[in-house]
Amino acid sequence: MIITCKCGKYEFEVTKNEIPKEGRDVQCGVCNETWFQTPYERKAKSTSTISFGFLRTLFYIVLIVLTVAGVMDMLKDYFIPNFPETINYYLFSQNIIEQIKNGISNLFILLGIRY
């Protein structure tokens, strides 16, 4: 286990047996600073499987997708006559949007939120 001096400049390697469960006073061998050191406990694994970083990344991806979809929707009148195969994109996106609306509606019902 590595402990850090109270001044933050020096680190020392100690065995876990040198710091009892209740902790103990230690002294820096370089600057003579003293402090009470407790053993480091291993952090329990989080029960949450979704981290904030993941949610933030997911939010940005959804934002980009919605932006692209919004631009594509604005250009719908141009794309369909000039590129007939894009009708598949618009039908697909319309289906996805309906599924999302239904999912959000069901979530609101489940949570008891009136809208």
DSSP file (Angstrom, degrees, kcal/mol; ACC not computed):
  #  RESIDUE AA STRUCTURE BP1 BP2  ACC     N-H-->O    O-->H-N    N-H-->O    O-->H-N    TCO  KAPPA ALPHA  PHI   PSI    X-CA   Y-CA   Z-CA
    1    1 A M              0   0    0      0, 0.0    13,-3.4     0, 0.0     2,-0.5   0.000 360.0 360.0 360.0 141.8    0.0    0.0    0.0
    2    2 A I  E     -A   13   0A   0     11,-0.2     2,-0.3     9,-0.0    11,-0.2  -0.911 360.0-167.6-107.7 127.8    1.3    3.5   -0.8
    3    3 A I  E     -A   12   0A   0      9,-3.0     9,-2.8    -2,-0.5     2,-0.4  -0.853  12.0-139.2-111.6 152.1    0.7    6.3    1.7
    4    4 A T  E     -A   11   0A   0     -2,-0.3     7,-0.2     7,-0.2    24,-0.0  -0.910  21.8-112.0-114.4 136.0    1.2   10.0    0.9
    5    5 A C    >   -     0   0    0      5,-3.2     3,-1.7    -2,-0.4    29,-0.1  -0.231  30.2-113.0 -59.4 151.7    2.7   12.5    3.3
    6    6 A K  T 3  S+     0   0    0      1,-0.3    -1,-0.1     2,-0.1    28,-0.0   0.806 118.8  58.9 -57.5 -31.4    0.4   15.2    4.6
    7    7 A C  T 3  S-     0   0    0      1,-0.1    -1,-0.3     3,-0.0    -2,-0.1   0.686 106.6-131.0 -73.5 -16.9    2.4   17.8    2.6
    8    8 A G  S <  S+     0   0    0     -3,-1.7    -2,-0.1     2,-0.2    -1,-0.1   0.422  83.2  96.5  85.4  -1.1    1.6   15.8   -0.6
    9    9 A K  S    S+     0   0    0      1,-0.1     2,-0.4    -5,-0.0    -3,-0.1   0.760  76.3  51.1 -91.9 -26.6    5.1   15.8   -1.8
   10   10 A Y        -     0   0    0     -5,-0.0    -5,-3.2     2,-0.0     2,-0.4  -0.886  58.2-165.3-122.8 144.4    6.3   12.4   -0.7
   11   11 A E  E     -A    4   0A   0     -2,-0.4     2,-0.4    -7,-0.2    -7,-0.2  -0.945   5.9-165.9-124.8 148.1    4.9    8.8   -1.0
   12   12 A F  E     -A    3   0A   0     -9,-2.8    -9,-3.0    -2,-0.4     2,-0.5  -0.991  17.2-133.2-135.5 141.3    5.9    5.7    1.0
   13   13 A E  E     +A    2   0A   0     -2,-0.4     2,-0.3   -11,-0.2   -11,-0.2  -0.832  32.6 169.1 -95.1 126.7    5.3    2.1    0.4
   14   14 A V        -     0   0    0    -13,-3.4     2,-0.2    -2,-0.5    -2,-0.0  -0.930  35.7-109.2-130.5 156.4    4.1    0.2    3.5
   15   15 A T    >>  -     0   0    0     -2,-0.3     3,-1.6     1,-0.1     4,-0.5  -0.526  31.1-115.7 -80.9 156.0    2.7   -3.3    3.9
   16   16 A K  G >4 S+     0   0    0      1,-0.3     3,-0.6     2,-0.2    -1,-0.1   0.742 114.6  63.5 -65.5 -20.4   -1.0   -3.5    4.8
   17   17 A N  G 34 S+     0   0    0      1,-0.2    -1,-0.3     3,-0.0     4,-0.1   0.716  91.5  65.3 -74.2 -20.1    0.1   -5.1    8.2
   18   18 A E  G <4 S+     0   0    0     -3,-1.6    -1,-0.2     1,-0.2    -2,-0.2   0.716  99.2  54.8 -76.5 -19.7    1.9   -1.9    9.2
   19   19 A I  S << S-     0   0    0     -3,-0.6    -1,-0.2    -4,-0.5     5,-0.1  -0.927  85.3-147.3-114.4 106.6   -1.4    0.1    9.3
   20   20 A P    >   -     0   0    0      0, 0.0     3,-1.7     0, 0.0     4,-0.1  -0.158  30.0 -99.8 -68.5 168.3   -3.9   -1.6   11.6
   21   21 A K  T 3  S+     0   0    0      1,-0.3     3,-0.1    17,-0.1    -4,-0.0   0.845 124.9  50.5 -56.8 -36.5   -7.7   -1.5   10.9
   22   22 A E  T 3  S-     0   0    0      1,-0.2    -1,-0.3    16,-0.1     2,-0.0   0.552 112.9-126.5 -81.3  -6.0   -8.1    1.3   13.5
   23   23 A G    <   -     0   0    0     -3,-1.7     2,-0.3    13,-0.0    15,-0.2  -0.143  22.9-136.6  86.9 174.6   -5.3    3.3   11.9
   24   24 A R  E     -B   37   0B   0     13,-2.2    13,-3.2    -3,-0.1     2,-0.3  -0.984  22.8 -88.0-163.9 161.8   -2.2    4.8   13.5
   25   25 A D  E     -B   36   0B   0     -2,-0.3     2,-0.3    11,-0.3    11,-0.2  -0.580  45.0-175.9 -75.2 138.5    0.0    7.9   13.7
   26   26 A V  E     -B   35   0B   0      9,-2.9     9,-2.1    -2,-0.3     2,-0.4  -0.912  13.6-146.3-131.9 161.2    2.8    8.0   11.1
   27   27 A Q  E     -B   34   0B   0     -2,-0.3     7,-0.2     7,-0.2     2,-0.2  -0.994  21.3-117.5-132.9 136.9    5.7   10.4   10.4
   28   28 A C     >  -     0   0    0      5,-3.1     4,-0.9    -2,-0.4   -24,-0.0  -0.515  15.5-147.5 -69.9 133.4    7.3   11.4    7.1
   29   29 A G  T  4 S+     0   0    0     -2,-0.2    -1,-0.1     2,-0.1     0, 0.0   0.536  94.0  41.8 -79.1  -6.5   10.9   10.3    7.0
   30   30 A V  T  4 S+     0   0    0      3,-0.1    -1,-0.1   -20,-0.0    -2,-0.0   0.845 130.1  16.5-105.2 -54.8   11.8   13.4    4.8
   31   31 A C  T  4 S-     0   0    0      2,-0.1    -2,-0.1   -21,-0.0    -3,-0.0   0.453  92.2-127.5-103.1  -1.5    9.9   16.4    6.2
   32   32 A N     <  +     0   0    0     -4,-0.9     2,-0.1     1,-0.2    -3,-0.1   0.609  53.1 154.8  65.3  14.9    9.0   15.0    9.6
   33   33 A E        -     0   0    0     -6,-0.1    -5,-3.1     1,-0.0     2,-0.3  -0.486  29.6-151.0 -68.0 141.1    5.3   15.8    9.2
   34   34 A T  E     +B   27   0B   0     -7,-0.2     2,-0.3    -2,-0.1    -7,-0.2  -0.901  22.9 158.1-117.4 149.1    3.0   13.6   11.3
   35   35 A W  E     -B   26   0B   0     -9,-2.1    -9,-2.9    -2,-0.3     2,-0.6  -0.975  44.5 -98.5-158.5 164.5   -0.5   12.5   10.5
   36   36 A F  E     -B   25   0B   0     -2,-0.3     2,-0.5   -11,-0.2   -11,-0.3  -0.820  39.5-160.1 -92.4 122.1   -3.0    9.8   11.4
   37   37 A Q  E     -B   24   0B   0    -13,-3.2   -13,-2.2    -2,-0.6   -34,-0.0  -0.894   6.7-167.0-109.2 127.7   -3.2    7.2    8.7
   38   38 A T        -     0   0    0     -2,-0.5   -17,-0.1   -15,-0.2   -16,-0.1  -0.803  34.6 -98.0-104.6 153.4   -6.1    4.8    8.2
   39   39 A P        -     0   0    0      0, 0.0     2,-0.4     0, 0.0    -1,-0.0  -0.401  39.1-111.1 -69.2 147.7   -5.8    1.8    5.9
   40   40 A Y        -     0   0    0     -2,-0.1     2,-0.4    -3,-0.0    -3,-0.0  -0.643  30.7-146.5 -78.0 130.9   -7.2    2.1    2.5
   41   41 A E        -     0   0    0     -2,-0.4     2,-0.2     1,-0.0     3,-0.0  -0.796  21.4-109.6 -97.8 141.1  -10.3    0.1    2.0
   42   42 A R        -     0   0    0     -2,-0.4     2,-0.3     1,-0.1     3,-0.0  -0.480  37.9-115.0 -66.2 133.5  -11.1   -1.4   -1.3
   43   43 A K        -     0   0    0     -2,-0.2     2,-0.1     1,-0.1    -1,-0.1  -0.517  28.7-119.0 -72.1 133.5  -14.0    0.3   -2.9
   44   44 A A        -     0   0    0     -2,-0.3     2,-0.1     1,-0.1    -1,-0.1  -0.443  37.3 -96.8 -69.3 144.6  -17.0   -1.9   -3.3
   45   45 A K        -     0   0    0     -2,-0.1    -1,-0.1     1,-0.1     2,-0.1  -0.396  45.4-106.8 -63.0 137.1  -18.1   -2.4   -6.9
   46   46 A S        -     0   0    0      1,-0.2    -1,-0.1     2,-0.1    -3,-0.0  -0.381  14.6-144.7 -66.4 139.4  -20.8    0.0   -7.7
   47   47 A T  S    S+     0   0    0     -2,-0.1     2,-0.4    -3,-0.1    -1,-0.2   0.723  81.3  88.3 -76.9 -19.8  -24.2   -1.6   -8.0
   48   48 A S        -     0   0    0      1,-0.1    -2,-0.1     2,-0.0     3,-0.0  -0.653  59.9-167.3 -79.4 130.3  -25.0    0.8  -10.8
   49   49 A T        +     0   0    0     -2,-0.4     2,-0.6     1,-0.1    -1,-0.1   0.524  69.3  74.0 -94.9  -5.9  -23.9   -0.5  -14.2
   50   50 A I  S    S-     0   0    0      4,-0.0     2,-0.2     3,-0.0    -1,-0.1  -0.934  70.4-155.5-112.4 120.4  -24.3    2.8  -15.9
   51   51 A S     >  -     0   0    0     -2,-0.6     4,-2.1     1,-0.1     5,-0.2  -0.485  27.6-115.3 -89.5 162.8  -21.7    5.5  -15.2
   52   52 A F  H  > S+     0   0    0      1,-0.2     4,-2.7     2,-0.2     5,-0.2   0.889 117.0  56.0 -61.8 -39.9  -22.2    9.2  -15.6
   53   53 A G  H  > S+     0   0    0      1,-0.2     4,-2.3     2,-0.2    -1,-0.2   0.891 106.8  49.7 -60.3 -40.0  -19.5    9.3  -18.4
   54   54 A F  H  > S+     0   0    0      2,-0.2     4,-2.7     1,-0.2    -1,-0.2   0.920 111.4  48.4 -64.7 -43.5  -21.5    6.7  -20.3
   55   55 A L  H  X S+     0   0    0     -4,-2.1     4,-2.5     2,-0.2    -2,-0.2   0.894 110.9  50.7 -64.6 -39.4  -24.7    8.7  -19.9
   56   56 A R  H  X S+     0   0    0     -4,-2.7     4,-2.2     2,-0.2    -1,-0.2   0.925 112.2  46.7 -63.8 -44.0  -23.0   11.9  -21.0
   57   57 A T  H  X S+     0   0    0     -4,-2.3     4,-2.3     1,-0.2    -2,-0.2   0.913 111.9  50.8 -63.4 -43.0  -21.6   10.1  -24.1
   58   58 A L  H  X S+     0   0    0     -4,-2.7     4,-2.6     1,-0.2    -2,-0.2   0.900 108.4  52.8 -61.4 -41.2  -25.0    8.6  -24.9
   59   59 A F  H  X S+     0   0    0     -4,-2.5     4,-2.6     1,-0.2    -1,-0.2   0.924 109.6  48.2 -59.8 -45.3  -26.6   12.1  -24.6
   60   60 A Y  H  X S+     0   0    0     -4,-2.2     4,-2.4     2,-0.2    -2,-0.2   0.890 111.2  50.2 -64.7 -38.6  -24.1   13.5  -27.1
   61   61 A I  H  X S+     0   0    0     -4,-2.3     4,-2.7     2,-0.2    -2,-0.2   0.935 112.0  47.3 -64.1 -45.2  -24.7   10.7  -29.5
   62   62 A V  H  X S+     0   0    0     -4,-2.6     4,-2.9     1,-0.2     5,-0.2   0.908 111.3  52.3 -62.1 -41.3  -28.5   11.2  -29.3
   63   63 A L  H  X S+     0   0    0     -4,-2.6     4,-2.1     2,-0.2    -1,-0.2   0.914 111.2  46.2 -61.1 -43.8  -28.0   14.9  -29.7
   64   64 A I  H  X S+     0   0    0     -4,-2.4     4,-2.7     2,-0.2     5,-0.2   0.926 113.1  49.5 -64.9 -44.8  -25.9   14.4  -32.9
   65   65 A V  H  X S+     0   0    0     -4,-2.7     4,-2.9     1,-0.2    -2,-0.2   0.919 112.0  48.3 -61.3 -43.5  -28.4   11.8  -34.3
   66   66 A L  H  X S+     0   0    0     -4,-2.9     4,-2.5     2,-0.2    -1,-0.2   0.878 111.0  51.2 -65.4 -36.3  -31.3   14.2  -33.6
   67   67 A T  H  X S+     0   0    0     -4,-2.1     4,-2.3    -5,-0.2    -2,-0.2   0.940 112.6  45.0 -64.2 -46.8  -29.4   17.1  -35.3
   68   68 A V  H  X S+     0   0    0     -4,-2.7     4,-2.8     1,-0.2    -2,-0.2   0.918 113.7  50.2 -62.9 -43.0  -28.7   15.0  -38.4
   69   69 A A  H  X S+     0   0    0     -4,-2.9     4,-2.4    -5,-0.2    -1,-0.2   0.891 109.6  51.7 -62.9 -38.4  -32.3   13.7  -38.4
   70   70 A G  H  X S+     0   0    0     -4,-2.5     4,-2.0     2,-0.2    -1,-0.2   0.905 111.3  46.4 -64.6 -41.2  -33.5   17.3  -38.1
   71   71 A V  H  X S+     0   0    0     -4,-2.3     4,-1.6     2,-0.2    -2,-0.2   0.920 112.6  50.4 -65.8 -43.4  -31.4   18.4  -41.0
   72   72 A M  H  < S+     0   0    0     -4,-2.8    -2,-0.2     1,-0.2    -1,-0.2   0.891 109.6  51.3 -62.3 -38.0  -32.5   15.4  -43.1
   73   73 A D  H >< S+     0   0    0     -4,-2.4     3,-1.1     1,-0.2     4,-0.3   0.886 107.5  52.6 -67.0 -37.4  -36.1   16.2  -42.3
   74   74 A M  H 3< S+     0   0    0     -4,-2.0     3,-0.4     1,-0.2    -1,-0.2   0.834 113.2  44.6 -64.8 -31.3  -35.6   19.8  -43.4
   75   75 A L  T >X S+     0   0    0     -4,-1.6     4,-2.8     1,-0.2     3,-1.0   0.302  81.3 107.6 -95.6   9.4  -34.2   18.5  -46.7
   76   76 A K  H <> S+     0   0    0     -3,-1.1     4,-2.2     1,-0.3    -1,-0.2   0.890  75.6  53.8 -55.1 -45.1  -37.0   15.9  -47.2
   77   77 A D  H 34 S+     0   0    0     -3,-0.4    -1,-0.3    -4,-0.3    -2,-0.1   0.747 114.9  42.3 -65.9 -22.3  -38.7   17.8  -50.0
   78   78 A Y  H <> S+     0   0    0     -3,-1.0     4,-1.5     2,-0.1    -2,-0.2   0.889 115.2  46.8 -85.9 -45.1  -35.4   18.0  -51.9
   79   79 A F  H  X S+     0   0    0     -4,-2.8     4,-3.8    -7,-0.2     7,-0.3   0.916 105.4  55.6 -68.5 -45.4  -34.1   14.4  -51.3
   80   80 A I  H  < S+     0   0    0     -4,-2.2    -1,-0.2     1,-0.2     7,-0.2   0.918 112.6  40.1 -61.5 -47.1  -37.2   12.4  -52.1
   81   81 A P  H  4 S+     0   0    0      0, 0.0    -1,-0.2     0, 0.0    -2,-0.2   0.892 125.8  37.2 -68.1 -35.4  -37.8   13.7  -55.6
   82   82 A N  H  < S+     0   0    0     -4,-1.5    -2,-0.2     1,-0.3    -3,-0.2   0.780 131.1  27.2 -87.2 -27.8  -34.1   13.7  -56.5
   83   83 A F    ><  -     0   0    0     -4,-3.8     3,-2.4    -5,-0.2    -1,-0.3  -0.724  67.3-176.8-134.5  82.4  -33.1   10.5  -54.6
   84   84 A P  T >  S+     0   0    0      0, 0.0     3,-1.7     0, 0.0     4,-0.3   0.753  78.0  68.8 -56.7 -26.4  -36.1    8.2  -54.5
   85   85 A E  T >> S+     0   0    0      1,-0.3     3,-1.2     2,-0.2     4,-0.5   0.700  83.0  74.3 -67.9 -15.5  -34.3    5.6  -52.4
   86   86 A T  H <> S+     0   0    0     -3,-2.4     4,-2.1    -7,-0.3     3,-0.3   0.657  73.7  81.4 -72.0 -12.4  -34.2    8.1  -49.5
   87   87 A I  H <> S+     0   0    0     -3,-1.7     4,-2.5     1,-0.2    -1,-0.2   0.855  86.4  58.6 -58.5 -32.5  -37.9    7.3  -48.9
   88   88 A N  H <> S+     0   0    0     -3,-1.2     4,-2.5    -4,-0.3    -1,-0.2   0.903 104.3  50.1 -62.6 -40.7  -36.7    4.2  -47.1
   89   89 A Y  H  X S+     0   0    0     -4,-0.5     4,-3.1    -3,-0.3     5,-0.2   0.940 111.9  47.1 -60.9 -47.0  -34.8    6.4  -44.7
   90   90 A Y  H  X S+     0   0    0     -4,-2.1     4,-2.1     2,-0.2    -2,-0.2   0.877 113.2  47.6 -67.3 -37.3  -37.8    8.6  -44.0
   91   91 A L  H  X S+     0   0    0     -4,-2.5     4,-2.0     2,-0.2    -1,-0.2   0.917 114.3  47.8 -66.3 -42.7  -40.1    5.7  -43.5
   92   92 A F  H  X S+     0   0    0     -4,-2.5     4,-2.4    -5,-0.2    -2,-0.2   0.942 113.1  46.7 -62.7 -48.3  -37.6    4.0  -41.1
   93   93 A S  H  X S+     0   0    0     -4,-3.1     4,-2.5     1,-0.2    -1,-0.2   0.872 110.6  53.1 -65.0 -35.9  -37.0    7.2  -39.1
   94   94 A Q  H  X S+     0   0    0     -4,-2.1     4,-2.0    -5,-0.2    -1,-0.2   0.902 109.9  48.7 -64.4 -39.9  -40.7    7.9  -38.9
   95   95 A N  H  X S+     0   0    0     -4,-2.0     4,-2.1     2,-0.2    -2,-0.2   0.914 111.8  48.8 -64.1 -44.2  -41.2    4.3  -37.5
   96   96 A I  H  X S+     0   0    0     -4,-2.4     4,-2.5     1,-0.2    -2,-0.2   0.914 109.8  51.9 -63.1 -42.7  -38.4    4.8  -35.0
   97   97 A I  H  X S+     0   0    0     -4,-2.5     4,-2.6     1,-0.2    -1,-0.2   0.903 109.2  50.1 -61.9 -41.3  -39.8    8.2  -33.9
   98   98 A E  H  X S+     0   0    0     -4,-2.0     4,-2.5     2,-0.2    -1,-0.2   0.906 110.4  50.0 -62.7 -41.3  -43.2    6.5  -33.3
   99   99 A Q  H  X S+     0   0    0     -4,-2.1     4,-2.5     2,-0.2    -2,-0.2   0.900 111.2  49.0 -63.9 -40.0  -41.6    3.8  -31.2
  100  100 A I  H  X S+     0   0    0     -4,-2.5     4,-2.8     2,-0.2     5,-0.2   0.923 110.6  50.3 -65.2 -43.8  -39.7    6.4  -29.1
  101  101 A K  H  X S+     0   0    0     -4,-2.6     4,-2.6     1,-0.2    -2,-0.2   0.924 112.5  47.1 -59.5 -44.6  -43.0    8.3  -28.6
  102  102 A N  H  X S+     0   0    0     -4,-2.5     4,-2.7     2,-0.2    -1,-0.2   0.904 111.8  50.8 -64.2 -40.8  -44.8    5.2  -27.5
  103  103 A G  H  X S+     0   0    0     -4,-2.5     4,-2.2     2,-0.2    -2,-0.2   0.918 112.4  45.6 -62.7 -44.1  -41.9    4.2  -25.2
  104  104 A I  H  X S+     0   0    0     -4,-2.8     4,-2.6     2,-0.2    -2,-0.2   0.906 112.4  51.6 -65.6 -41.4  -41.8    7.7  -23.5
  105  105 A S  H  X S+     0   0    0     -4,-2.6     4,-2.3    -5,-0.2    -2,-0.2   0.927 111.3  47.2 -60.6 -44.9  -45.6    7.6  -23.2
  106  106 A N  H  X S+     0   0    0     -4,-2.7     4,-2.6     2,-0.2    -1,-0.2   0.875 111.0  52.3 -63.8 -37.5  -45.4    4.1  -21.5
  107  107 A L  H  X S+     0   0    0     -4,-2.2     4,-2.4     2,-0.2    -2,-0.2   0.918 109.0  49.3 -64.9 -43.2  -42.6    5.4  -19.2
  108  108 A F  H  X>S+     0   0    0     -4,-2.6     5,-2.9     2,-0.2     4,-0.8   0.911 112.0  48.8 -61.2 -42.2  -44.7    8.4  -18.2
  109  109 A I  H ><5S+     0   0    0     -4,-2.3     3,-0.7     3,-0.2    -2,-0.2   0.928 111.4  50.0 -62.8 -44.2  -47.7    6.0  -17.5
  110  110 A L  H 3<5S+     0   0    0     -4,-2.6    -2,-0.2     1,-0.2    -1,-0.2   0.881 114.4  44.0 -62.2 -39.1  -45.5    3.7  -15.5
  111  111 A L  H 3<5S-     0   0    0     -4,-2.4    -1,-0.2    -5,-0.1    -2,-0.2   0.530 113.8-117.7 -84.7  -5.6  -44.1    6.6  -13.4
  112  112 A G  T <<5 +     0   0    0     -4,-0.8     2,-0.5    -3,-0.7    -3,-0.2   0.781  60.9 151.6  76.6  27.3  -47.5    8.1  -13.0
  113  113 A I      < -     0   0    0     -5,-2.9     2,-0.4    -6,-0.2    -1,-0.3  -0.805  34.9-148.0 -95.4 127.5  -46.7   11.3  -14.8
  114  114 A R              0   0    0     -2,-0.5    -5,-0.0     1,-0.1     0, 0.0  -0.772 360.0 360.0 -93.6 138.7  -49.5   13.1  -16.5
  115  115 A Y              0   0    0     -2,-0.4    -1,-0.1   -10,-0.0   -10,-0.0   0.343 360.0 360.0-133.0 360.0  -48.7   15.0  -19.7
